[in-house]
Structures are given as C-alpha cells and as structure tokens.
Amino acid sequence: MIVEDDADLREAICVTLDLHQIGYQAFEDAESALMAFGAQEFSLVVSDFRLPGMDGLTLLRSIRKKVPQLPVVIMTAFAEAKLAVEALQTGARDFLIKPFQPEHLVGVIARYQPAIDTVSNGGGQPIVARSPATLSVLSRCQRVATTNATVLLTGESGVGKDVFARQIHARSPRSVKPYIAINCAAIPETLLESTLFGFERGAFTGAVKPQEGKFESANGGTLFLDEIGELPIELQAKLLRVIQDRVVERIGSSKSQEVDVRIIAATNRDLLDRVSGGKFREDLYYRLAVFPIAIPPLRERMEDVIPMAELFLERYGSTMGRPGLKLSEDAKTAINAHRWPGNVRELENAVQRALLLCDGDEVMPDHLELKAVSGGVTVGGGLAVNGMRGTAADLPAWGMESTQAGVDFASSVGDQPPDLETVEREHILRVLKTTGGNRKKAIDILGISERALRYKLKDYKEKGFYSGKD
C-alpha cells in the first residue's frame, strides 16, 4: 500500500514499483487507504507523514489496531529526530527522508518482502531506471501502455528505443499477443512491401505460395516499426491506410483483411524536417505521433550508466565464462567521465570488450578502451557514428576538404567540431572513397544496409555534398 498525496511523487513511486514487478495499490489520503483494508490484504504500507486530513502517525495507529503485525514505513520531507522517534515508538518499522533514491525505496521494501530482481520488459532485456530522465520516460510509457494509441519513439541511435517499445507492449493488455519488430532500413526496398503486407501466390516471380505479412503476424499484438524515417514514400500511403482503416491487402490480392495491431514507430531522425523536405508524408507523421516519447541520450541520464554497466557485466560475464567480474573504482570513474556518443549500444560494447581483455578479478579503465571525446563523437580506437562501425582513420580531420574520386567533404568552420549529422556524412563519404566507390565493401565497413546507403547518398547528392561519381 502506497499513501502519498503528492501526485508527482506518487506516480514516480508507482513507476519504480512497476519496474521491479512489485504489486501495489496507491492512495492519496489516509481515509481511503483505511477503507481498502477490508477488501484486500497488504504485506507492507509505505505512507507519507503529512497527509490531508488524517496524518501518517494517526494512520499508523489505526493500522496497528486493525493489523498489528503489518510493517509500516513512514516517509517525510522533514528530517525531525522527534518525529522519527515518535513514529518508531508508535510501531513504524522504517523511516524514509525525502528526497530519496528509487533504489533506497526498493531496498527498504526488500527488507519486508521476498528478494526483488531487476525487472524484464517482456523481451528478456532488463531496464535500468535510476535517473529522473529515465523515470519520466517510463512514466509516459506507463500512461500510454494501457491504451491503443500509436506511439512515436524518438532519440539518437543506440538509446534503446526498441527496449522501451517492448516495455510498452509488456505493460499493455496485448502482452499475451505477438510483439513483432521490423527495421525499415534493414530490408531492401523491393522486399519491404511484401514483408509488411504479405503476398499471394503468383504475385511476382518467386511467389510460389502465399505469405502473410508482419501486420497479419502481429494481429492482436504490437508491431514495432524501427527506423520509420527510412520508409520509402511509396509505401507511406499504404501504411497510412492500414493505420486509418485497420485493414491490409496482400500484394496480388484484391481482398482486404481486418487487423487489430497496435503500432509503435521509432526514428533517430527529425521527421518534421523530413516532412518539410517532402520525404515524409505529413498526414502519416501526425498519425504516428499521437503519443510521442523522446528517449534521452545516455549522457543525460548518467545515474543509469554504472548500474547498466554492472548489469551488462553480469549478463555477458556468465555467457563468456567470466562470472563474478567487478568494475574497479577507477573503471567507474572512467565510465562516468565518458560522454557515450554511441549511447547504450556503445556501453554494451565496451563491457563486452572489457570481458575479453581483463585477466584479473576487476575491470580496469584500460580494459574498457574508452577514448577521448570531441564534439560528442569518440575519436580513436573503436568508433560508432549513428550505429555505424569504423575506426578513427575513417574520419576526416576537422576542417578537412577533399574532392578526390568525386567525393565532396563538407568542411568544418575553424576548430569547431561539426555536428553529428556532418560527422556521419563525412564518415560515409570517406569510407566510400577508401573503397574506390565499391558500395558492397562500404556497407560491410559501415555496418548499414545497401538500401540505407543508397538513400543517404541520394540525400547527399540532393544537398550538393556528393557528386554521384563513385
């Protein structure tokens, strides 16, 4: 039982309990909380001291009369020794001084309930939420999860948009139904339509038997459309129709089939900017952005970084034969000092790398191989720009200009490092140059799809950054 009159704090507490799969009922005053005792049994009460009407101590006395053995924890923003003594003498088991960290609350609850594990989001990947920024995102996820509203997740590459999408699905009434994820940038354009909508036998060469699409596969559940900004303009109209009418039509069929699918879309691009450029339908944007959720980059939720690193260390340590490995204090300091331009994906890679390099019982800073950061981009050693692979040798120096092999690199102004979009563009074009224009080799180095490279080069050509001569 949670009794707290402050709506924001009550919601934050509820999000924390949801994360740790702790069942609860929340009340805004002592009177309504007392009325609930006849209808349900509770294993613990966490109550604010200053409540409207009956205060926390009076509630504590009433609970002691009704259920003498029930543990009660009192919260207050007023660290008064007299109050603490009075609460403990009245029968409170514990005392929480506001503001407190989420893990402190969970730790107190764990003293009176069975051990609490890190919560899985329904897809097997736990969520670490210590920072206010992450808790705020989870609060929005919680609000929208129980509805059928379409959700648009935005944020830099590697922030974990897919993890939050699974969180929404896992907390929804659709959690027992399929969760289907598809990366719109990873599938060749010629196959994307048939992948999404399915096809009938004979619809095209090679269609020897009918095949249902992802919308049909996700019927009753959730369809996660990652990298929605890369969806070809020709398919956007068809997606819009599915969202509006809840029907799909397989390629080669004249029959429409009803589908009940909740759509969660994600992108690391500014879709409104793409709308302005005529590359994304405005009507589709507003259909997708019914409930937008911006996932902050890892550098804006640093309270999550060490717990997340420890979680990865435990997970990969057991699978790589290195269980029990710990982060040294120096390694923690290095992790906290890093800016994490590659976000969670970069952190995960760093931990796996440390497991391979560490010979002792503790991970040291050099095992992580974190390099200096300039302008939000890691320089030297392993490099990830918007999810692409490469090394520092692939990056042009700040201010560099080149027109060799028909490739035009945009220059930076003075010593100022360029923004991430400029770095990505120059990185792609330089890799293309070093491969002699061989796109197959370039996509192997970059770690992106052939379609994504083709799309980016078309965009660069339109903006005058690329001559088109490979």
Contacts in CASP RR format, 6 or more apart in sequence:
PFRMAT RR
TARGET T0000
AUTHOR 0000-0000-0000
METHOD contacts of the structure
MODEL  1
MIVEDDADLREAICVTLDLHQIGYQAFEDAESALMAFGAQEFSLVVSDFR
LPGMDGLTLLRSIRKKVPQLPVVIMTAFAEAKLAVEALQTGARDFLIKPF
QPEHLVGVIARYQPAIDTVSNGGGQPIVARSPATLSVLSRCQRVATTNAT
VLLTGESGVGKDVFARQIHARSPRSVKPYIAINCAAIPETLLESTLFGFE
RGAFTGAVKPQEGKFESANGGTLFLDEIGELPIELQAKLLRVIQDRVVER
IGSSKSQEVDVRIIAATNRDLLDRVSGGKFREDLYYRLAVFPIAIPPLRE
RMEDVIPMAELFLERYGSTMGRPGLKLSEDAKTAINAHRWPGNVRELENA
VQRALLLCDGDEVMPDHLELKAVSGGVTVGGGLAVNGMRGTAADLPAWGM
ESTQAGVDFASSVGDQPPDLETVEREHILRVLKTTGGNRKKAIDILGISE
RALRYKLKDYKEKGFYSGKD
1 24 0 8 1.000
1 25 0 8 1.000
1 26 0 8 1.000
1 27 0 8 1.000
1 33 0 8 1.000
1 36 0 8 1.000
1 42 0 8 1.000
1 44 0 8 1.000
1 45 0 8 1.000
1 46 0 8 1.000
1 47 0 8 1.000
2 10 0 8 1.000
2 13 0 8 1.000
2 14 0 8 1.000
2 17 0 8 1.000
2 24 0 8 1.000
2 25 0 8 1.000
2 26 0 8 1.000
2 27 0 8 1.000
2 46 0 8 1.000
2 47 0 8 1.000
3 26 0 8 1.000
3 27 0 8 1.000
3 28 0 8 1.000
3 29 0 8 1.000
3 30 0 8 1.000
3 33 0 8 1.000
3 45 0 8 1.000
3 46 0 8 1.000
3 47 0 8 1.000
3 48 0 8 1.000
3 51 0 8 1.000
3 56 0 8 1.000
3 59 0 8 1.000
4 10 0 8 1.000
4 13 0 8 1.000
4 26 0 8 1.000
4 27 0 8 1.000
4 28 0 8 1.000
4 47 0 8 1.000
4 48 0 8 1.000
4 75 0 8 1.000
5 28 0 8 1.000
5 29 0 8 1.000
5 48 0 8 1.000
5 50 0 8 1.000
5 51 0 8 1.000
5 52 0 8 1.000
6 48 0 8 1.000
7 28 0 8 1.000
9 98 0 8 1.000
10 26 0 8 1.000
10 28 0 8 1.000
11 139 0 8 1.000
12 102 0 8 1.000
12 135 0 8 1.000
12 139 0 8 1.000
13 26 0 8 1.000
13 46 0 8 1.000
13 105 0 8 1.000
14 24 0 8 1.000
14 26 0 8 1.000
14 142 0 8 1.000
15 129 0 8 1.000
15 135 0 8 1.000
15 138 0 8 1.000
15 139 0 8 1.000
15 142 0 8 1.000
16 102 0 8 1.000
16 105 0 8 1.000
16 106 0 8 1.000
16 129 0 8 1.000
16 135 0 8 1.000
17 23 0 8 1.000
17 24 0 8 1.000
17 109 0 8 1.000
18 119 0 8 1.000
18 138 0 8 1.000
18 142 0 8 1.000
18 171 0 8 1.000
19 119 0 8 1.000
19 127 0 8 1.000
19 129 0 8 1.000
19 138 0 8 1.000
20 106 0 8 1.000
20 116 0 8 1.000
20 117 0 8 1.000
20 118 0 8 1.000
20 119 0 8 1.000
21 116 0 8 1.000
21 117 0 8 1.000
21 119 0 8 1.000
22 106 0 8 1.000
22 109 0 8 1.000
22 113 0 8 1.000
22 116 0 8 1.000
25 36 0 8 1.000
25 40 0 8 1.000
25 42 0 8 1.000
27 33 0 8 1.000
27 36 0 8 1.000
28 52 0 8 1.000
29 51 0 8 1.000
29 52 0 8 1.000
29 53 0 8 1.000
29 54 0 8 1.000
30 47 0 8 1.000
30 51 0 8 1.000
30 53 0 8 1.000
30 54 0 8 1.000
30 55 0 8 1.000
30 56 0 8 1.000
30 58 0 8 1.000
30 59 0 8 1.000
30 62 0 8 1.000
31 53 0 8 1.000
31 54 0 8 1.000
33 45 0 8 1.000
33 47 0 8 1.000
33 59 0 8 1.000
34 54 0 8 1.000
34 59 0 8 1.000
34 62 0 8 1.000
34 63 0 8 1.000
34 66 0 8 1.000
37 63 0 8 1.000
37 66 0 8 1.000
37 67 0 8 1.000
42 67 0 8 1.000
42 70 0 8 1.000
43 70 0 8 1.000
43 71 0 8 1.000
43 112 0 8 1.000
43 113 0 8 1.000
44 70 0 8 1.000
44 71 0 8 1.000
44 72 0 8 1.000
44 73 0 8 1.000
44 109 0 8 1.000
44 112 0 8 1.000
44 113 0 8 1.000
45 59 0 8 1.000
45 63 0 8 1.000
45 70 0 8 1.000
45 71 0 8 1.000
45 72 0 8 1.000
45 73 0 8 1.000
46 72 0 8 1.000
46 73 0 8 1.000
46 75 0 8 1.000
46 96 0 8 1.000
46 105 0 8 1.000
46 108 0 8 1.000
46 109 0 8 1.000
47 56 0 8 1.000
47 59 0 8 1.000
47 60 0 8 1.000
47 72 0 8 1.000
47 73 0 8 1.000
47 74 0 8 1.000
47 75 0 8 1.000
48 56 0 8 1.000
48 74 0 8 1.000
48 75 0 8 1.000
48 76 0 8 1.000
49 55 0 8 1.000
49 56 0 8 1.000
49 57 0 8 1.000
49 74 0 8 1.000
49 75 0 8 1.000
49 76 0 8 1.000
49 78 0 8 1.000
49 83 0 8 1.000
49 87 0 8 1.000
50 56 0 8 1.000
50 76 0 8 1.000
50 77 0 8 1.000
50 78 0 8 1.000
51 59 0 8 1.000
54 62 0 8 1.000
56 74 0 8 1.000
57 74 0 8 1.000
57 86 0 8 1.000
57 87 0 8 1.000
57 90 0 8 1.000
60 72 0 8 1.000
60 74 0 8 1.000
60 87 0 8 1.000
60 90 0 8 1.000
60 91 0 8 1.000
60 92 0 8 1.000
61 90 0 8 1.000
63 70 0 8 1.000
63 72 0 8 1.000
64 72 0 8 1.000
64 90 0 8 1.000
64 91 0 8 1.000
71 93 0 8 1.000
71 94 0 8 1.000
71 112 0 8 1.000
72 91 0 8 1.000
72 92 0 8 1.000
72 93 0 8 1.000
73 92 0 8 1.000
73 93 0 8 1.000
73 94 0 8 1.000
73 95 0 8 1.000
73 96 0 8 1.000
73 108 0 8 1.000
73 109 0 8 1.000
74 87 0 8 1.000
74 92 0 8 1.000
74 94 0 8 1.000
74 95 0 8 1.000
74 96 0 8 1.000
75 96 0 8 1.000
75 97 0 8 1.000
75 98 0 8 1.000
75 100 0 8 1.000
76 83 0 8 1.000
76 95 0 8 1.000
76 96 0 8 1.000
76 97 0 8 1.000
76 98 0 8 1.000
77 97 0 8 1.000
77 98 0 8 1.000
77 99 0 8 1.000
79 97 0 8 1.000
84 95 0 8 1.000
87 95 0 8 1.000
88 95 0 8 1.000
93 111 0 8 1.000
93 112 0 8 1.000
94 108 0 8 1.000
94 111 0 8 1.000
96 104 0 8 1.000
96 105 0 8 1.000
96 108 0 8 1.000
101 130 0 8 1.000
102 129 0 8 1.000
102 130 0 8 1.000
102 135 0 8 1.000
103 130 0 8 1.000
106 116 0 8 1.000
107 116 0 8 1.000
109 116 0 8 1.000
110 116 0 8 1.000
118 126 0 8 1.000
118 128 0 8 1.000
118 311 0 8 1.000
119 126 0 8 1.000
119 127 0 8 1.000
120 126 0 8 1.000
120 170 0 8 1.000
121 127 0 8 1.000
121 163 0 8 1.000
121 164 0 8 1.000
121 166 0 8 1.000
121 167 0 8 1.000
121 170 0 8 1.000
122 166 0 8 1.000
122 167 0 8 1.000
122 169 0 8 1.000
122 170 0 8 1.000
122 175 0 8 1.000
123 166 0 8 1.000
123 170 0 8 1.000
123 179 0 8 1.000
125 163 0 8 1.000
125 166 0 8 1.000
126 311 0 8 1.000
127 134 0 8 1.000
127 138 0 8 1.000
127 163 0 8 1.000
127 164 0 8 1.000
127 167 0 8 1.000
128 134 0 8 1.000
128 304 0 8 1.000
128 307 0 8 1.000
128 308 0 8 1.000
128 311 0 8 1.000
129 135 0 8 1.000
129 138 0 8 1.000
129 304 0 8 1.000
130 301 0 8 1.000
130 303 0 8 1.000
130 304 0 8 1.000
130 307 0 8 1.000
131 300 0 8 1.000
131 301 0 8 1.000
131 302 0 8 1.000
131 303 0 8 1.000
131 304 0 8 1.000
132 303 0 8 1.000
133 296 0 8 1.000
133 300 0 8 1.000
133 301 0 8 1.000
134 296 0 8 1.000
134 301 0 8 1.000
134 303 0 8 1.000
134 304 0 8 1.000
137 164 0 8 1.000
137 293 0 8 1.000
137 294 0 8 1.000
137 295 0 8 1.000
137 296 0 8 1.000
138 164 0 8 1.000
138 167 0 8 1.000
140 291 0 8 1.000
140 293 0 8 1.000
141 164 0 8 1.000
141 167 0 8 1.000
141 168 0 8 1.000
141 171 0 8 1.000
141 293 0 8 1.000
142 171 0 8 1.000
144 151 0 8 1.000
144 168 0 8 1.000
144 291 0 8 1.000
144 293 0 8 1.000
145 167 0 8 1.000
145 168 0 8 1.000
145 169 0 8 1.000
145 171 0 8 1.000
145 172 0 8 1.000
146 171 0 8 1.000
146 172 0 8 1.000
146 173 0 8 1.000
147 291 0 8 1.000
148 262 0 8 1.000
149 290 0 8 1.000
149 291 0 8 1.000
150 243 0 8 1.000
150 262 0 8 1.000
150 263 0 8 1.000
150 264 0 8 1.000
150 265 0 8 1.000
150 287 0 8 1.000
150 288 0 8 1.000
150 289 0 8 1.000
150 290 0 8 1.000
150 291 0 8 1.000
151 165 0 8 1.000
151 168 0 8 1.000
151 263 0 8 1.000
151 264 0 8 1.000
151 265 0 8 1.000
151 290 0 8 1.000
151 291 0 8 1.000
151 292 0 8 1.000
151 293 0 8 1.000
152 228 0 8 1.000
152 264 0 8 1.000
152 265 0 8 1.000
152 266 0 8 1.000
152 267 0 8 1.000
152 271 0 8 1.000
152 288 0 8 1.000
152 289 0 8 1.000
152 290 0 8 1.000
152 291 0 8 1.000
152 292 0 8 1.000
152 293 0 8 1.000
153 161 0 8 1.000
153 164 0 8 1.000
153 165 0 8 1.000
153 264 0 8 1.000
153 265 0 8 1.000
153 266 0 8 1.000
153 267 0 8 1.000
153 292 0 8 1.000
153 293 0 8 1.000
153 295 0 8 1.000
154 161 0 8 1.000
154 266 0 8 1.000
154 267 0 8 1.000
154 268 0 8 1.000
154 271 0 8 1.000
154 292 0 8 1.000
154 293 0 8 1.000
154 294 0 8 1.000
154 295 0 8 1.000
155 161 0 8 1.000
155 267 0 8 1.000
155 268 0 8 1.000
155 294 0 8 1.000
155 295 0 8 1.000
155 296 0 8 1.000
155 297 0 8 1.000
156 268 0 8 1.000
156 297 0 8 1.000
156 342 0 8 1.000
156 343 0 8 1.000
156 386 0 8 1.000
156 420 0 8 1.000
157 268 0 8 1.000
157 342 0 8 1.000
157 343 0 8 1.000
157 345 0 8 1.000
157 386 0 8 1.000
157 387 0 8 1.000
158 268 0 8 1.000
158 342 0 8 1.000
158 343 0 8 1.000
158 344 0 8 1.000
158 345 0 8 1.000
158 346 0 8 1.000
158 387 0 8 1.000
159 295 0 8 1.000
159 296 0 8 1.000
159 297 0 8 1.000
159 298 0 8 1.000
159 343 0 8 1.000
159 344 0 8 1.000
160 295 0 8 1.000
160 343 0 8 1.000
160 344 0 8 1.000
160 345 0 8 1.000
161 226 0 8 1.000
161 266 0 8 1.000
161 295 0 8 1.000
162 181 0 8 1.000
162 224 0 8 1.000
162 226 0 8 1.000
162 266 0 8 1.000
163 344 0 8 1.000
164 293 0 8 1.000
164 295 0 8 1.000
165 181 0 8 1.000
165 222 0 8 1.000
165 224 0 8 1.000
165 264 0 8 1.000
165 266 0 8 1.000
166 179 0 8 1.000
166 224 0 8 1.000
168 222 0 8 1.000
168 264 0 8 1.000
169 175 0 8 1.000
169 179 0 8 1.000
169 221 0 8 1.000
169 222 0 8 1.000
169 224 0 8 1.000
169 262 0 8 1.000
169 264 0 8 1.000
172 222 0 8 1.000
172 262 0 8 1.000
174 220 0 8 1.000
174 221 0 8 1.000
174 222 0 8 1.000
174 262 0 8 1.000
177 218 0 8 1.000
177 219 0 8 1.000
177 220 0 8 1.000
177 221 0 8 1.000
177 222 0 8 1.000
178 217 0 8 1.000
178 218 0 8 1.000
178 219 0 8 1.000
178 220 0 8 1.000
178 221 0 8 1.000
178 222 0 8 1.000
179 218 0 8 1.000
179 221 0 8 1.000
179 222 0 8 1.000
179 224 0 8 1.000
180 214 0 8 1.000
180 217 0 8 1.000
180 218 0 8 1.000
180 221 0 8 1.000
180 222 0 8 1.000
180 223 0 8 1.000
180 224 0 8 1.000
181 223 0 8 1.000
181 224 0 8 1.000
181 226 0 8 1.000
182 195 0 8 1.000
182 196 0 8 1.000
182 214 0 8 1.000
182 223 0 8 1.000
182 224 0 8 1.000
182 225 0 8 1.000
182 226 0 8 1.000
183 226 0 8 1.000
183 227 0 8 1.000
184 192 0 8 1.000
184 225 0 8 1.000
184 226 0 8 1.000
184 227 0 8 1.000
184 228 0 8 1.000
184 229 0 8 1.000
184 230 0 8 1.000
184 231 0 8 1.000
185 226 0 8 1.000
185 227 0 8 1.000
185 230 0 8 1.000
185 448 0 8 1.000
185 449 0 8 1.000
185 451 0 8 1.000
185 452 0 8 1.000
185 455 0 8 1.000
186 227 0 8 1.000
186 449 0 8 1.000
186 452 0 8 1.000
187 195 0 8 1.000
187 449 0 8 1.000
187 451 0 8 1.000
188 449 0 8 1.000
188 450 0 8 1.000
188 451 0 8 1.000
189 232 0 8 1.000
189 451 0 8 1.000
192 231 0 8 1.000
192 232 0 8 1.000
192 235 0 8 1.000
193 235 0 8 1.000
193 238 0 8 1.000
193 251 0 8 1.000
194 203 0 8 1.000
194 204 0 8 1.000
194 207 0 8 1.000
194 211 0 8 1.000
194 213 0 8 1.000
194 251 0 8 1.000
195 213 0 8 1.000
195 214 0 8 1.000
196 213 0 8 1.000
196 214 0 8 1.000
196 215 0 8 1.000
196 235 0 8 1.000
196 238 0 8 1.000
196 239 0 8 1.000
197 213 0 8 1.000
197 215 0 8 1.000
197 238 0 8 1.000
197 242 0 8 1.000
197 248 0 8 1.000
197 249 0 8 1.000
197 250 0 8 1.000
197 251 0 8 1.000
198 210 0 8 1.000
198 211 0 8 1.000
198 212 0 8 1.000
198 213 0 8 1.000
198 216 0 8 1.000
198 248 0 8 1.000
198 250 0 8 1.000
198 251 0 8 1.000
199 207 0 8 1.000
199 210 0 8 1.000
199 211 0 8 1.000
199 250 0 8 1.000
199 251 0 8 1.000
199 252 0 8 1.000
199 253 0 8 1.000
200 207 0 8 1.000
200 210 0 8 1.000
200 250 0 8 1.000
200 251 0 8 1.000
200 252 0 8 1.000
200 253 0 8 1.000
201 207 0 8 1.000
201 208 0 8 1.000
201 209 0 8 1.000
201 210 0 8 1.000
202 208 0 8 1.000
202 252 0 8 1.000
203 250 0 8 1.000
203 251 0 8 1.000
203 252 0 8 1.000
203 253 0 8 1.000
204 251 0 8 1.000
207 251 0 8 1.000
210 250 0 8 1.000
212 250 0 8 1.000
213 248 0 8 1.000
213 250 0 8 1.000
214 223 0 8 1.000
215 223 0 8 1.000
215 242 0 8 1.000
215 248 0 8 1.000
215 259 0 8 1.000
215 261 0 8 1.000
216 248 0 8 1.000
216 257 0 8 1.000
216 259 0 8 1.000
218 259 0 8 1.000
218 261 0 8 1.000
219 259 0 8 1.000
219 260 0 8 1.000
219 261 0 8 1.000
220 259 0 8 1.000
220 260 0 8 1.000
220 261 0 8 1.000
220 262 0 8 1.000
221 260 0 8 1.000
221 261 0 8 1.000
221 262 0 8 1.000
222 261 0 8 1.000
222 262 0 8 1.000
222 263 0 8 1.000
222 264 0 8 1.000
223 261 0 8 1.000
223 262 0 8 1.000
223 263 0 8 1.000
223 264 0 8 1.000
224 264 0 8 1.000
224 265 0 8 1.000
224 266 0 8 1.000
225 231 0 8 1.000
225 263 0 8 1.000
225 264 0 8 1.000
225 265 0 8 1.000
225 266 0 8 1.000
226 265 0 8 1.000
226 266 0 8 1.000
227 266 0 8 1.000
227 267 0 8 1.000
227 268 0 8 1.000
228 265 0 8 1.000
228 266 0 8 1.000
228 267 0 8 1.000
228 271 0 8 1.000
228 288 0 8 1.000
229 267 0 8 1.000
229 269 0 8 1.000
229 271 0 8 1.000
229 274 0 8 1.000
229 280 0 8 1.000
230 451 0 8 1.000
230 452 0 8 1.000
230 455 0 8 1.000
231 239 0 8 1.000
233 278 0 8 1.000
233 279 0 8 1.000
233 280 0 8 1.000
233 281 0 8 1.000
236 280 0 8 1.000
236 281 0 8 1.000
236 284 0 8 1.000
237 281 0 8 1.000
237 284 0 8 1.000
239 284 0 8 1.000
240 281 0 8 1.000
240 283 0 8 1.000
240 284 0 8 1.000
240 287 0 8 1.000
241 247 0 8 1.000
242 248 0 8 1.000
242 259 0 8 1.000
242 261 0 8 1.000
243 263 0 8 1.000
243 284 0 8 1.000
243 287 0 8 1.000
243 288 0 8 1.000
244 287 0 8 1.000
245 256 0 8 1.000
246 258 0 8 1.000
246 259 0 8 1.000
246 260 0 8 1.000
246 261 0 8 1.000
247 256 0 8 1.000
247 257 0 8 1.000
247 258 0 8 1.000
247 259 0 8 1.000
248 256 0 8 1.000
248 257 0 8 1.000
248 259 0 8 1.000
249 255 0 8 1.000
249 256 0 8 1.000
249 257 0 8 1.000
250 257 0 8 1.000
263 288 0 8 1.000
265 288 0 8 1.000
268 386 0 8 1.000
271 280 0 8 1.000
271 285 0 8 1.000
271 288 0 8 1.000
271 289 0 8 1.000
272 285 0 8 1.000
274 280 0 8 1.000
275 281 0 8 1.000
275 282 0 8 1.000
275 285 0 8 1.000
297 340 0 8 1.000
297 343 0 8 1.000
298 304 0 8 1.000
298 305 0 8 1.000
298 340 0 8 1.000
298 342 0 8 1.000
298 343 0 8 1.000
298 344 0 8 1.000
298 346 0 8 1.000
298 347 0 8 1.000
299 339 0 8 1.000
299 340 0 8 1.000
302 336 0 8 1.000
305 335 0 8 1.000
305 336 0 8 1.000
305 340 0 8 1.000
305 347 0 8 1.000
306 327 0 8 1.000
306 332 0 8 1.000
306 335 0 8 1.000
306 336 0 8 1.000
308 344 0 8 1.000
308 347 0 8 1.000
309 327 0 8 1.000
309 335 0 8 1.000
309 347 0 8 1.000
309 350 0 8 1.000
309 351 0 8 1.000
310 327 0 8 1.000
312 347 0 8 1.000
312 348 0 8 1.000
312 351 0 8 1.000
312 352 0 8 1.000
313 325 0 8 1.000
313 326 0 8 1.000
313 327 0 8 1.000
313 351 0 8 1.000
313 354 0 8 1.000
313 355 0 8 1.000
313 363 0 8 1.000
314 323 0 8 1.000
314 324 0 8 1.000
316 322 0 8 1.000
316 351 0 8 1.000
316 352 0 8 1.000
316 355 0 8 1.000
317 323 0 8 1.000
317 324 0 8 1.000
317 325 0 8 1.000
317 355 0 8 1.000
320 352 0 8 1.000
320 355 0 8 1.000
320 356 0 8 1.000
322 355 0 8 1.000
322 358 0 8 1.000
324 361 0 8 1.000
325 355 0 8 1.000
325 358 0 8 1.000
325 360 0 8 1.000
325 361 0 8 1.000
325 362 0 8 1.000
325 363 0 8 1.000
326 361 0 8 1.000
326 362 0 8 1.000
326 363 0 8 1.000
327 335 0 8 1.000
327 362 0 8 1.000
327 363 0 8 1.000
328 362 0 8 1.000
328 363 0 8 1.000
328 364 0 8 1.000
328 365 0 8 1.000
330 364 0 8 1.000
330 365 0 8 1.000
331 354 0 8 1.000
331 362 0 8 1.000
331 363 0 8 1.000
331 364 0 8 1.000
331 365 0 8 1.000
331 367 0 8 1.000
331 368 0 8 1.000
333 365 0 8 1.000
334 365 0 8 1.000
334 368 0 8 1.000
334 370 0 8 1.000
335 347 0 8 1.000
335 350 0 8 1.000
335 368 0 8 1.000
335 370 0 8 1.000
338 370 0 8 1.000
338 373 0 8 1.000
339 373 0 8 1.000
339 376 0 8 1.000
340 346 0 8 1.000
340 347 0 8 1.000
341 373 0 8 1.000
341 375 0 8 1.000
341 376 0 8 1.000
341 377 0 8 1.000
341 378 0 8 1.000
341 384 0 8 1.000
341 385 0 8 1.000
341 420 0 8 1.000
342 378 0 8 1.000
342 384 0 8 1.000
342 387 0 8 1.000
345 384 0 8 1.000
345 387 0 8 1.000
346 378 0 8 1.000
346 384 0 8 1.000
349 384 0 8 1.000
350 368 0 8 1.000
350 369 0 8 1.000
350 370 0 8 1.000
351 363 0 8 1.000
351 368 0 8 1.000
353 367 0 8 1.000
353 368 0 8 1.000
353 369 0 8 1.000
354 363 0 8 1.000
354 367 0 8 1.000
354 368 0 8 1.000
354 369 0 8 1.000
355 363 0 8 1.000
357 366 0 8 1.000
357 367 0 8 1.000
357 369 0 8 1.000
358 364 0 8 1.000
358 367 0 8 1.000
369 381 0 8 1.000
369 382 0 8 1.000
370 378 0 8 1.000
371 378 0 8 1.000
371 379 0 8 1.000
371 380 0 8 1.000
371 381 0 8 1.000
371 382 0 8 1.000
371 392 0 8 1.000
372 378 0 8 1.000
372 379 0 8 1.000
372 380 0 8 1.000
373 379 0 8 1.000
374 398 0 8 1.000
374 417 0 8 1.000
375 417 0 8 1.000
376 417 0 8 1.000
376 420 0 8 1.000
377 383 0 8 1.000
377 385 0 8 1.000
377 395 0 8 1.000
377 417 0 8 1.000
377 420 0 8 1.000
377 423 0 8 1.000
378 384 0 8 1.000
379 392 0 8 1.000
379 395 0 8 1.000
380 391 0 8 1.000
380 392 0 8 1.000
381 391 0 8 1.000
381 392 0 8 1.000
382 390 0 8 1.000
382 391 0 8 1.000
382 392 0 8 1.000
383 389 0 8 1.000
383 390 0 8 1.000
383 391 0 8 1.000
383 392 0 8 1.000
383 394 0 8 1.000
383 395 0 8 1.000
384 390 0 8 1.000
385 420 0 8 1.000
385 423 0 8 1.000
385 424 0 8 1.000
385 427 0 8 1.000
386 420 0 8 1.000
386 424 0 8 1.000
387 447 0 8 1.000
387 448 0 8 1.000
388 424 0 8 1.000
388 427 0 8 1.000
388 428 0 8 1.000
388 446 0 8 1.000
388 447 0 8 1.000
388 448 0 8 1.000
389 445 0 8 1.000
389 446 0 8 1.000
389 447 0 8 1.000
390 427 0 8 1.000
390 431 0 8 1.000
390 445 0 8 1.000
390 446 0 8 1.000
394 427 0 8 1.000
394 430 0 8 1.000
394 431 0 8 1.000
394 434 0 8 1.000
394 445 0 8 1.000
395 423 0 8 1.000
395 426 0 8 1.000
395 427 0 8 1.000
395 430 0 8 1.000
396 402 0 8 1.000
396 409 0 8 1.000
396 426 0 8 1.000
396 427 0 8 1.000
396 430 0 8 1.000
398 412 0 8 1.000
398 414 0 8 1.000
398 415 0 8 1.000
398 416 0 8 1.000
398 417 0 8 1.000
398 418 0 8 1.000
399 411 0 8 1.000
399 412 0 8 1.000
399 413 0 8 1.000
399 414 0 8 1.000
400 409 0 8 1.000
400 411 0 8 1.000
400 426 0 8 1.000
401 409 0 8 1.000
401 411 0 8 1.000
402 408 0 8 1.000
402 409 0 8 1.000
402 430 0 8 1.000
402 433 0 8 1.000
403 409 0 8 1.000
404 433 0 8 1.000
405 433 0 8 1.000
405 436 0 8 1.000
405 437 0 8 1.000
405 469 0 8 1.000
405 470 0 8 1.000
406 433 0 8 1.000
406 467 0 8 1.000
406 468 0 8 1.000
406 469 0 8 1.000
406 470 0 8 1.000
407 429 0 8 1.000
407 430 0 8 1.000
407 432 0 8 1.000
407 433 0 8 1.000
407 466 0 8 1.000
407 467 0 8 1.000
408 429 0 8 1.000
408 464 0 8 1.000
408 465 0 8 1.000
408 466 0 8 1.000
408 467 0 8 1.000
409 426 0 8 1.000
409 429 0 8 1.000
409 430 0 8 1.000
409 465 0 8 1.000
410 418 0 8 1.000
410 422 0 8 1.000
410 425 0 8 1.000
410 426 0 8 1.000
410 465 0 8 1.000
412 418 0 8 1.000
412 422 0 8 1.000
417 423 0 8 1.000
418 426 0 8 1.000
425 456 0 8 1.000
425 460 0 8 1.000
425 465 0 8 1.000
427 446 0 8 1.000
428 442 0 8 1.000
428 446 0 8 1.000
428 453 0 8 1.000
428 456 0 8 1.000
428 457 0 8 1.000
428 460 0 8 1.000
429 460 0 8 1.000
429 465 0 8 1.000
429 466 0 8 1.000
431 442 0 8 1.000
431 445 0 8 1.000
431 446 0 8 1.000
432 439 0 8 1.000
432 442 0 8 1.000
432 457 0 8 1.000
432 470 0 8 1.000
435 441 0 8 1.000
435 442 0 8 1.000
435 445 0 8 1.000
436 470 0 8 1.000
437 470 0 8 1.000
438 470 0 8 1.000
439 450 0 8 1.000
439 453 0 8 1.000
439 454 0 8 1.000
439 470 0 8 1.000
440 450 0 8 1.000
442 453 0 8 1.000
443 449 0 8 1.000
443 450 0 8 1.000
443 453 0 8 1.000
446 453 0 8 1.000
457 466 0 8 1.000
457 468 0 8 1.000
460 466 0 8 1.000
461 467 0 8 1.000
461 468 0 8 1.000
END
